[in-house]
């Protein structure tokens, strides 16, 4: 009775070694799940199971998520930072850079107006920050 293989045992072993080498090469050259040549690219996938420890970073649609070992998922996309309304710059002081040598009622009135305008600008800034949710 003839054997089902016409070649010798050495030829069969050489073929098996070549096939193992090809399989090993194909596993090493397999496309990765993520890529990072121009930033980290994570393809969307279903929610992974919770890991025993550590966590998973994954994408669901276009949203990035983190899942910890408790199974809780958290979005990694931050909320846009609120921007407060613009506050106009206070004009230069009208009282001048130097005080007069003697008491001058007009100078005092200009100085009071400068302080009032500065206080008004500070209050406007505080109110704009509060309206935008930027206060502590």
C-alpha positions, 0 to 999 in steps of 0.5 A: 500500500502506498503512503498518501504523501509521495515525498520524503519526511524531510520535504514535509518537515521543510514545508511545515517549517516554511508554513509556520514561518509564513504564519508567524510573519503574517501575525507580526505584520498584522495591522494594529487596532490603533495607529499613531503616525499622525496622532492616535487613531482609535477606530469606533467599536462596541463597548469593551468588557470591564478589565480586571485592572486598569482601564480601556480607552475606546471610541464609540462613534466619534466620542472617546471614552475611558472604562475603568475596572468597575465598568464605569465609562467616562467621556474624554471629550471636555466641555467647551470653556465658557467665554465671558463678554468683553469688558471695555478698557478703562480710558486713561486717568483724567486727573493726570499723572501728578497731583497739584501742589495745593488743594484743587477741587477740580483735580479731586473731582477728576480723581473721583471720576477715575476711581468710579470708572475703574470700579465700574470696569472691575464690576463689569468684569466680575459680572461678565465672568459670573454670567459665563460661569467663570467664578470660583 
